Amino acid sequence: MSHETAPGARLAALACPLPVEGDRVTLAHGAGAGASARLFEERVHAHLANPALDRRHDGALLDLGPGRVAISTDTFVVDPPEFPGGDLGSLAVHGTVNDLAMCGASPRALTCGLVLEEGLPLAALDRIVASLGRAARTVGVPVVTGDTKVVERGKGDGVFINTTGVGVAPPGRDVGPHRVRPGDVLLLSGPIAEHGVAVLSVREGIGLEGELASDSAPLHELVSGLFAAVRDVHCLRDPTRGGVGAAVCEIASTSGTRIVLDESAIPVREPVRAACELLGLDPLFLACEGRCLVFVPEAEAEAALHALAARPEGRGAARVGRVEAGAGRVVLETAIGGSRVLVLPPGEPLPRIC
Amino acid sequence: MKWVDEYRDPAAIHHVAAEIRATATRPWTLMEVCGGQTHAILAHGLDALLGTDVSLLHGPGCPVCVTPLATLDRALALALRSEVTLCSFGDMLRVPGSAGDLFGARARGGDVRIVYSPLDAARLAERLPGRQVVFLAVGFETTAPAVAAAARFARQRGLPNFSLLVSHVRVPPALEAILSDPETRVQAFLAAGHVCTVMGTAEYEPIAARHGVPVVATGFEPLDILEGVLRALRQLEAGEARVEIQYARAVRPEGNPHARALLAEVFEVVDRPWRGIGTLPRSGLALHGDYAALDAERRFADALPAAAAEPAACRAGEVLRGALRPDRCPAFGRDCTPERPLGAPMVSAEGACAAYFQYRPAASGEAPGPEAP
């Protein structure tokens, strides 16, 4: 690994030749010398320790056994890094674990790349990496290798985390938008827009109050329960950035089908709905970090719904749509009996004037 | 959700819609004034429930859309000054000025921030004494009281580094202008409920009387809008032209006296150019008296650009007057999209063009509009 800590403990014991500000990340922490080693040992390794990482080598070797190897990477740049219901650290684990789960794979190992901005309080770094470590232990997936860099003040935004995940899917399992076809039923594992609203609620100047918390959660066990109950899952997708709306539009377009969403069946919790009404935002386009969309053949829909609802992460699971023959389009059937084509908004949803 | 679900109840909506269809005995054309109402109408497909006799025109009530290009260019120029932090409501950031939008200014290093309340901008000025914090104050009588409150806060605290780039507009002169157009088709207005919550309804009495058009102060939920249509229709069928309040849970005839007093303290009524429409007499609000010291146009007078010309292909003015339906504009969906807009109505959350693009994509191949039940 590139923490450059070869004899980590010994280096860390040496006095640092550069002036290091006591409670903040400095450029010296990225210079590869004593301060770097100490930062890694005390603020990173301490939270993530496991046999693979403890070897302090340039990389990790994994025994993955039979099956197909899944790999996914994601970079986490949430502002603010700590929000109700989670933080950048746990999100970096859940996000990548979920991307593997959406491939039908069980997660086996994670990497962690940290980009720290000069001036970041060490206490904040500690909290975020500790949370990342806790999340990884809870999920049961070790962080086997990583990297830490420091950028000058003003060239980053506190802390950026990249995680790459490796997982294994059983032989023959094939899940993805290419398998979505007319006749499929669309299920959703729980209420939407909770992460998006939680993050917005703590951004400067908004100050929303109430029971708003991110839904950030790992979904690998929910998915493995689903595969135990249902023979043929066609497609899984976690509706993160862009929300359910963007995810479904993308799948309709990739699979060349017409997906019909039933607006009144899509679960949205009351405080989230109220916040969206207040801010003029459509919950369909706000991020989830602990939900998944499931496409299964009609014959498997009931079994799949039961499998989802049987787990705490799938509480509130619902049947929200169907797939028809058509041309890569999403149609929303509205609560008052009309229907309209769902169009992606042109960028990040913006709070409106009045 | 209380105060929302009961106004979106399908049974109640279809009941009022049936009454509308039964009441109209000949064609009528109504205009909903507010862009929020336009979006609700398109999002819920309410126009398809009205039958063949009642048609709706979309009015000028999109504050973002009518903000003059010159104001936007000034905001862009201020945003690029190194000492300025420019604060704005979110949906102003994508509105095209002569040279890009505020997002572009931010990407070029400008300190542009989204705030929810003008008071947040004033508080930011208090926290950042080394910066000049400018709030881009656009909007109708709905948002003006919150801006007035921020102005009063800044004056009470003696904040030397807070100012307002003001482009507030008033609804009644716009209605007057629409009705004075000899080619107007408008026979009744659904007035904007939020504006009436602040201002009351008295200023619409002379308009209704002089032009013989019913004015119904109407809310924003599907049931509100249909009730507003029904009330206007009953007046039209009976040959009446009164001011009526449908949005009675928020609107009093006298409005909100505290908000009106605050407006009078901070602002005076002035002539104001409207983007796409032109200058309307007594249609704007400007800082007056002691508050004039907070005027960003004064504070940065030397740094502000002169007014520029609108792109010729944009027919936003006709859209805002109800003379052109957005999807009948030749540029709609082709040369003008939310990602590459020619004019403000394509990007604002209350813009009629944005509503049509979002809810009635012309090139979609789906049946246009909602499939009526």
HADDOCK unambig.tbl for C-alpha pairs under 7 A between the chains (distance, minus, plus):
assign (segid A and resid 205 and name CA) (segid B and resid 115 and name CA) 5.43 0.50 0.50
assign (segid A and resid 205 and name CA) (segid B and resid 116 and name CA) 5.97 0.50 0.50
assign (segid A and resid 205 and name CA) (segid B and resid 120 and name CA) 5.95 0.50 0.50
assign (segid A and resid 206 and name CA) (segid B and resid 116 and name CA) 5.91 0.50 0.50
assign (segid A and resid 270 and name CA) (segid B and resid 1 and name CA) 6.44 0.50 0.50
assign (segid A and resid 334 and name CA) (segid B and resid 44 and name CA) 6.86 0.50 0.50
assign (segid A and resid 336 and name CA) (segid B and resid 10 and name CA) 4.72 0.50 0.50
assign (segid A and resid 337 and name CA) (segid B and resid 373 and name CA) 5.99 0.50 0.50
assign (segid A and resid 338 and name CA) (segid B and resid 44 and name CA) 6.92 0.50 0.50
assign (segid A and resid 338 and name CA) (segid B and resid 45 and name CA) 6.14 0.50 0.50
assign (segid A and resid 338 and name CA) (segid B and resid 370 and name CA) 5.05 0.50 0.50
assign (segid A and resid 338 and name CA) (segid B and resid 371 and name CA) 5.45 0.50 0.50
assign (segid A and resid 338 and name CA) (segid B and resid 372 and name CA) 5.94 0.50 0.50
assign (segid A and resid 338 and name CA) (segid B and resid 373 and name CA) 6.61 0.50 0.50
assign (segid A and resid 339 and name CA) (segid B and resid 370 and name CA) 4.98 0.50 0.50
assign (segid A and resid 339 and name CA) (segid B and resid 371 and name CA) 5.99 0.50 0.50
assign (segid A and resid 340 and name CA) (segid B and resid 359 and name CA) 6.16 0.50 0.50
assign (segid A and resid 340 and name CA) (segid B and resid 369 and name CA) 6.79 0.50 0.50
assign (segid A and resid 340 and name CA) (segid B and resid 370 and name CA) 5.76 0.50 0.50
assign (segid A and resid 341 and name CA) (segid B and resid 359 and name CA) 6.44 0.50 0.50
assign (segid A and resid 343 and name CA) (segid B and resid 358 and name CA) 5.65 0.50 0.50
assign (segid A and resid 346 and name CA) (segid B and resid 338 and name CA) 5.94 0.50 0.50
assign (segid A and resid 346 and name CA) (segid B and resid 339 and name CA) 5.46 0.50 0.50
assign (segid A and resid 350 and name CA) (segid B and resid 90 and name CA) 5.16 0.50 0.50
assign (segid A and resid 350 and name CA) (segid B and resid 91 and name CA) 5.94 0.50 0.50
assign (segid A and resid 351 and name CA) (segid B and resid 90 and name CA) 5.04 0.50 0.50
assign (segid A and resid 351 and name CA) (segid B and resid 91 and name CA) 6.52 0.50 0.50
assign (segid A and resid 352 and name CA) (segid B and resid 89 and name CA) 6.40 0.50 0.50
assign (segid A and resid 352 and name CA) (segid B and resid 90 and name CA) 5.45 0.50 0.50
assign (segid A and resid 352 and name CA) (segid B and resid 91 and name CA) 5.15 0.50 0.50
assign (segid A and resid 352 and name CA) (segid B and resid 349 and name CA) 6.24 0.50 0.50
assign (segid A and resid 353 and name CA) (segid B and resid 89 and name CA) 5.38 0.50 0.50
assign (segid A and resid 353 and name CA) (segid B and resid 90 and name CA) 6.74 0.50 0.50
assign (segid A and resid 353 and name CA) (segid B and resid 91 and name CA) 6.45 0.50 0.50
assign (segid A and resid 354 and name CA) (segid B and resid 143 and name CA) 6.96 0.50 0.50
